Amino acid sequence: MEKSVESDANRTPRLQKTSWRHIWSISWPIFVANVTVPLVGAVDTAMMGRFPDPAFIGGVALGTMVINFLYFGLSSLRMCTTGLVAQAHGRNDEVEIENLLIRGLIIALNLGLVAILASPIILLVTGQLLAASSSVEVQMRTYVEIRLFAAPAALGNMVLLGCLFGRQQMRLCMMQIMVVNICNLLLNILFVAGFGMKINGIALASVAAQWLGFVITLSIISWQWKNVLCGLMARLFTRNPSWFDLPAFGQFFSLGADLILRTLMLLACKAIFLNSAAALGDMELAAAQLVIVMFGIIAFGLDGYAHAAEALVGDAIGRKDPAMLTLVIKRTNALAFASSFLMGLIILAVEMPIIGAFTNQQPLIELTAQHWHWVVLMPFAACLAFQMDGIFVGATRSRDMRNAMLISMAVFVALVWFAAPYGLAGLLAAFTLWLGIRGLTLWLLLPQVIRLAI
């Protein structure tokens, strides 16, 4: 009788959290929020395009690349926090959630401070690596010097976002992302069009938006999580606070190191793809860049289900509920594959309008159209990779993610070598196959995730 009661008690939250409705409810806010992400870059470019000197656009482009490289490399903060908080949430361990929030913010704010102090080194290295004219480099330096003052807030926002993902509070995640991006858009217009600022206005708008987003999100979490953060200040400064746990800090850095290596390999594969396209010619490089831009848009579209998988997989592992974990994996994957198929059909149907929005150069339009079928296939090819990333982040299996990426990168290098005689078609085939291989290498390790819930 006791077993039956326990089984019913476990079954109810499992059915609620694995329902199609619940999975959709924690996926759609990320889809909506992601719409605002590419708008910021578009407005940055449009504001700088008002000035006659093209160095302003070039400075924003290179400066944004430098900042994004820094943030993308440290995005492990968000992923580590999500997985650890999701598992603590599944165990109903609110003390550990509080500790993870504090540890994450301490690490984020200190890393951000290091980034500010290291700005001369960052600018020196980027100046040596990037081949830009002196006027573009001056604008880039101005942009990066100002943008780095947003680093503590931007990294802190990653931790706060990870905490919200982990507790499946996706609407608050949507609000945080949209607050930062919409404030950035409005401040861009105010500083440049209103106050007559130039590239310094674009950078300052980003700094203000990140700090505003950090303060607002931290305030909302403090208000929404009263039961979790009750008595926080009293415990924060006790003689032996529970958050001050060196092995726990070490866990953050261990998970983060594996994820940073995995991210660097991911960036390296994209660099190999573009470098190989550049060897084919300027037109082929331009077409490859359009494909990469489309892939970024596809990634925004598939992110919602991957983030849902992160939160729900961590929850199931925290509950030690293998039945819930299996159902979460099946249903999030099913929704993601269905969406990827629909996305591919849409990309096929609006081929020429999309290409025409990117360029008006007829030779480039024709070349891109000849290879558009690879772009149509990309949502389906990439779907499993995104879902597996979400599942392994939720399970905090960062070492598996690193090892799988190492294998898929080695296969990709071999594919690029074999594809060389086939030109751009061969290169796009190699890139599309690599997306599928990324997912398959992690899929083969999925039994290790299932065992965590047993």
C-alpha positions in Angstrom: 0.0 0.0 0.0 2.8 2.4 0.9 4.5 1.7 -2.4 1.3 2.5 -4.3 0.9 5.8 -2.5 4.5 6.7 -3.2 4.1 5.8 -6.8 1.0 8.0 -7.1 2.9 10.9 -5.4 5.7 10.6 -7.9 3.5 10.1 -10.9 1.5 13.4 -10.5 4.5 15.8 -10.8 5.9 13.6 -13.6 2.7 13.8 -15.6 2.5 17.6 -15.1 6.1 18.4 -16.0 6.3 16.1 -19.0 3.0 17.1 -20.6 3.1 18.5 -24.1 1.4 21.7 -22.7 4.1 22.2 -20.0 7.0 21.7 -22.4 5.4 24.2 -24.8 4.8 26.6 -22.0 8.5 26.7 -21.1 9.6 26.8 -24.7 7.6 29.6 -26.4 8.9 32.4 -24.1 12.5 31.8 -25.4 11.3 31.8 -29.0 9.7 35.2 -28.4 12.7 36.6 -26.5 15.1 35.5 -29.2 13.3 37.6 -31.8 14.9 40.7 -30.1 18.5 39.4 -30.2 19.4 40.0 -33.9 17.5 43.4 -33.8 20.2 44.9 -31.6 23.0 44.2 -34.1 20.8 45.5 -37.0 20.1 48.8 -35.1 23.8 49.2 -34.2 24.7 48.9 -37.9 21.8 51.2 -39.0 22.9 53.9 -36.5 26.5 53.8 -37.6 25.3 53.8 -41.3 24.1 57.3 -40.8 27.6 58.6 -40.8 29.6 59.0 -44.1 32.7 57.2 -42.8 32.4 53.4 -43.2 35.0 53.0 -40.4 32.1 53.4 -37.9 30.3 50.3 -39.3 33.6 48.4 -39.4 34.5 49.4 -35.9 31.1 48.2 -34.5 31.4 44.9 -36.5 34.9 44.1 -35.2 34.2 45.4 -31.7 31.1 43.3 -31.5 33.0 40.2 -32.6 35.6 40.8 -29.9 32.9 41.2 -27.2 30.9 38.2 -28.5 34.0 36.0 -28.5 34.5 36.9 -24.8 30.9 36.3 -23.8 30.5 33.2 -26.0 33.5 31.7 -24.4 32.2 32.4 -20.9 28.6 31.3 -21.7 29.6 28.2 -19.7 28.5 30.2 -16.6 24.9 30.1 -17.8 25.0 26.4 -18.7 26.7 25.4 -15.5 24.2 27.3 -13.4 21.2 25.9 -15.3 22.2 22.3 -14.9 23.1 22.6 -11.2 20.1 24.7 -10.3 17.7 22.4 -12.2 19.0 19.3 -10.3 18.7 21.2 -6.9 15.2 22.2 -8.0 14.3 18.6 -8.7 15.5 17.7 -5.1 13.6 20.6 -3.6 16.9 21.8 -2.2 16.3 25.5 -1.9 19.3 26.1 0.3 21.5 24.8 -2.5 19.7 26.9 -5.1 20.5 30.0 -2.9 24.2 28.9 -2.6 24.5 28.3 -6.4 23.1 31.8 -7.0 25.6 33.4 -4.7 28.6 31.3 -6.0 27.6 32.0 -9.6 27.3 35.8 -9.0 30.7 35.9 -7.1 32.4 34.2 -10.0 30.6 36.3 -12.7 31.3 39.6 -11.1 35.0 38.8 -10.4 35.5 37.5 -14.0 33.8 40.7 -15.3 36.2 42.8 -13.1 39.2 40.9 -14.5 37.9 41.6 -18.1 37.9 45.3 -17.3 41.4 45.3 -15.8 42.7 43.2 -18.7 41.3 45.6 -21.4 44.8 46.8 -22.5 45.8 43.2 -23.1 42.6 42.4 -24.9 43.0 45.4 -27.1 46.7 44.6 -27.8 45.9 41.0 -28.8 42.9 41.9 -31.0 44.9 44.7 -32.6 47.5 42.2 -33.6 45.1 39.5 -34.8 42.6 41.6 -36.8 43.7 43.1 -40.1 41.8 46.4 -40.1 42.6 50.0 -41.3 43.9 52.4 -38.7 40.5 54.3 -38.7 38.5 51.1 -38.2 40.9 50.1 -35.4 40.5 53.4 -33.6 36.7 53.0 -33.6 36.9 49.4 -32.5 39.2 50.3 -29.6 36.7 53.0 -28.5 33.8 50.5 -28.7 35.6 47.7 -26.8 37.0 49.9 -24.1 33.5 51.1 -23.2 31.7 47.8 -23.7 34.0 46.0 -21.3 32.5 48.0 -18.4 29.3 45.9 -19.0 31.2 42.6 -18.5 30.3 42.1 -14.7 26.6 42.8 -15.4 26.6 40.7 -18.6 28.2 37.7 -16.9 25.9 38.3 -13.9 22.9 38.2 -16.2 24.1 34.8 -17.5 24.0 33.4 -14.0 20.6 34.9 -13.2 19.3 33.5 -16.5 20.7 30.1 -15.6 19.0 30.2 -12.3 15.7 31.1 -13.9 16.1 28.4 -16.6 16.9 25.9 -13.8 13.7 26.7 -12.0 11.7 26.6 -15.3 10.6 30.3 -14.9 10.9 30.9 -18.6 8.6 33.9 -18.7 11.0 35.7 -16.3 13.8 34.6 -18.7 11.9 36.2 -21.6 11.4 39.4 -19.6 15.1 39.6 -18.7 16.3 39.0 -22.3 13.7 41.5 -23.7 14.5 44.2 -21.1 18.2 44.1 -22.0 17.6 44.1 -25.7 14.8 46.6 -25.9 16.6 49.0 -23.6 19.7 48.6 -25.8 17.6 49.4 -28.9 16.0 52.5 -27.3 19.2 53.8 -25.8 21.0 53.3 -29.1 18.5 55.7 -30.8 18.5 58.1 -27.9 22.3 58.4 -27.6 23.1 58.5 -31.4 20.0 60.2 -33.0 19.1 62.2 -29.9 22.4 63.3 -28.3 24.5 63.2 -31.4 27.0 60.6 -30.1 28.8 58.2 -32.4 30.3 54.8 -31.7 30.7 55.7 -28.0 26.9 56.0 -27.9 26.4 52.5 -29.3 28.8 51.1 -26.7 27.4 53.1 -23.8 23.8 52.0 -24.7 24.9 48.3 -24.4 26.6 49.0 -21.0 23.6 50.8 -19.6 21.2 48.0 -20.9 23.2 45.2 -19.3 23.5 46.9 -15.9 19.8 47.9 -16.0 18.9 44.3 -16.9 21.0 43.0 -14.1 19.5 45.3 -11.4 15.9 44.7 -12.6 16.4 40.9 -12.8 18.1 40.7 -9.4 15.3 42.7 -7.9 12.6 40.5 -9.4 14.4 37.3 -8.3 14.7 38.7 -4.7 10.9 39.4 -4.8 9.8 36.2 -6.5 12.2 33.9 -4.5 11.3 35.1 -1.0 10.9 31.5 0.2 14.4 30.6 -1.2 16.3 33.8 -0.2 14.6 34.2 3.2 17.3 35.4 5.6 19.9 35.6 2.9 21.7 38.6 4.3 22.0 37.1 7.7 23.6 33.9 6.3 25.7 35.7 3.8 28.1 37.1 6.4 28.1 34.2 9.0 31.4 32.8 10.1 31.1 29.6 8.0 28.5 30.3 5.3 27.2 27.3 3.4 27.8 29.0 0.1 31.6 29.2 0.8 32.4 25.7 -0.2 35.7 25.4 -2.2 34.8 22.0 -3.8 31.5 23.5 -4.9 33.4 26.5 -6.5 35.7 23.9 -8.0 32.8 22.2 -9.6 31.8 25.4 -11.3 35.3 25.8 -12.7 35.6 22.1 -13.7 32.3 22.1 -15.6 33.1 25.5 -17.0 36.6 24.5 -18.3 35.1 21.5 -20.2 32.4 23.7 -21.7 34.9 26.5 -22.7 37.0 23.9 -24.5 33.9 22.6 -26.2 32.9 26.1 -27.2 36.4 26.9 -28.6 36.2 23.7 -30.8 32.8 24.8 -32.0 34.2 28.2 -33.0 37.2 26.5 -34.6 34.9 24.4 -36.8 33.1 27.5 -38.0 36.4 29.2 -38.6 37.6 26.2 -40.7 34.4 26.3 -42.7 34.8 30.0 -43.5 38.5 29.8 -44.1 37.9 26.9 -46.6 35.3 28.9 -48.3 37.7 31.9 -48.6 40.2 29.6 -50.3 37.6 29.0 -53.0 37.1 32.7 -53.8 35.4 35.9 -52.6 32.0 34.9 -54.0 32.1 31.5 -52.3 33.1 33.1 -49.0 30.2 35.6 -49.3 27.8 32.7 -49.9 29.2 30.7 -47.0 28.8 33.8 -44.7 25.1 34.0 -45.8 24.7 30.4 -44.8 26.3 31.0 -41.4 23.9 33.9 -40.8 21.0 31.7 -41.7 22.3 29.0 -39.4 22.3 31.6 -36.6 18.7 32.3 -37.2 17.9 28.6 -37.3 19.7 28.3 -33.9 17.5 30.9 -32.4 14.5 29.0 -33.6 15.6 25.7 -32.1 16.9 27.1 -28.8 13.5 27.0 -27.0 13.2 23.2 -26.9 16.8 22.8 -26.0 16.4 25.2 -23.0 13.3 23.3 -22.0 15.3 20.1 -22.1 18.0 21.6 -19.9 15.5 22.5 -17.2 13.4 19.3 -17.3 16.3 16.9 -17.5 18.0 18.5 -14.5 14.7 18.3 -12.7 14.2 14.6 -13.4 17.8 13.8 -12.4 17.4 15.8 -9.2 14.2 13.8 -8.5 15.9 10.5 -9.4 13.0 9.7 -11.7 14.2 7.8 -14.8 10.6 7.5 -16.1 10.3 11.3 -16.1 13.7 11.7 -17.7 12.9 9.3 -20.5 9.6 11.0 -21.2 11.2 14.5 -21.2 13.8 13.4 -23.7 11.3 11.8 -26.0 8.8 14.6 -26.0 11.2 17.6 -26.2 13.0 15.8 -29.1 9.7 15.1 -30.9 8.6 18.7 -30.6 12.0 19.9 -31.8 12.1 17.6 -34.8 8.6 18.6 -35.8 9.5 22.3 -35.6 12.7 21.7 -37.5 10.8 20.0 -40.4 8.3 23.0 -40.4 11.3 25.4 -40.4 12.9 23.7 -43.3 9.6 24.0 -45.3 9.4 27.7 -44.6 13.0 28.3 -45.6 12.3 26.4 -48.9 9.1 28.4 -49.5 10.7 31.9 -49.0 14.1 31.2 -50.6 14.4 34.2 -52.9 12.9 36.8 -50.4 15.4 35.7 -47.8 18.4 35.8 -50.2 17.2 39.1 -51.6 17.1 40.6 -48.1 20.7 39.7 -47.6 22.1 41.0 -50.9 21.3 42.6 -54.2 24.3 41.3 -56.0 23.0 39.0 -58.8 26.0 36.6 -59.0 25.9 36.1 -55.2 22.1 35.5 -55.3 22.5 32.9 -58.1 25.3 31.1 -56.3 23.5 31.0 -53.0 20.3 29.8 -54.7 22.2 27.0 -56.3 23.1 25.7 -52.9 20.0 26.6 -50.9 19.0 23.0 -50.4 21.7 22.7 -47.8 20.2 25.5 -45.8 16.8 23.8 -46.1 18.3 20.6 -44.6 20.1 22.4 -41.8 17.3 22.7 -39.2 16.7 18.9 -39.4 20.5 18.2 -39.4 21.1 20.5 -36.4 18.1 19.6 -34.4 19.5 16.6 -32.6 22.7 18.5 -31.8 20.8 21.3 -30.1 18.6 18.9 -28.1 21.6 16.7 -27.0 23.4 19.9 -25.9 20.3 20.8 -23.8 20.0 17.3 -22.3 23.7 17.1 -21.4 23.7 20.6 -19.9 20.8 19.6 -17.7 22.7 16.5 -16.6 25.9 18.5 -16.0 27.8 16.1 -18.3 30.2 18.7 -19.6 33.1 16.3 -20.0 30.9 14.2 -22.4 30.1 17.3 -24.3 33.8 18.2 -24.6 34.8 14.7 -25.7 31.9 14.4 -28.2 32.8 17.8 -29.7 36.5 16.6 -30.1 35.3 13.6 -32.0 32.9 15.5 -34.2 35.6 18.2 -34.9 38.1 15.5 -36.0 35.4 14.0 -38.4 34.6 17.5 -39.7 38.3 18.2 -40.5 38.4 14.9 -42.4 35.1 15.7 -44.2 36.4 19.2 -45.3 39.6 17.5 -46.7 37.6 15.0 -48.7 35.1 17.7 -49.8 37.8 20.0 -51.2 37.5 18.8 -54.9 33.8 19.4 -54.8 34.0 23.2 -54.2 31.3 25.0 -52.2 28.8 22.1 -52.6 31.2 19.7 -50.9 32.0 22.2 -48.1 28.3 22.8 -47.4 27.7 19.1 -47.4 30.6 18.7 -44.9 29.1 21.4 -42.6 25.6 19.9 -42.7 27.0 16.4 -42.0 29.0 17.8 -39.1 25.8 19.2 -37.5 24.3 15.7 -37.6 27.4 14.1 -36.3 27.5 16.5 -33.3 24.1 15.2 -32.3 24.9 11.5 -32.9 28.1 11.5 -30.9 26.1 12.7 -27.8 23.2 10.4 -28.6 25.5 7.4 -28.2 26.4 8.6 -24.7 22.8 9.1 -23.7 22.6 5.9 -21.5 25.1 7.6 -19.1 22.6 10.4 -18.6 19.7 7.9 -18.0 21.8 6.2 -15.3 22.1 9.5 -13.4 18.4 9.3 -12.6 18.5 5.8 -11.3 
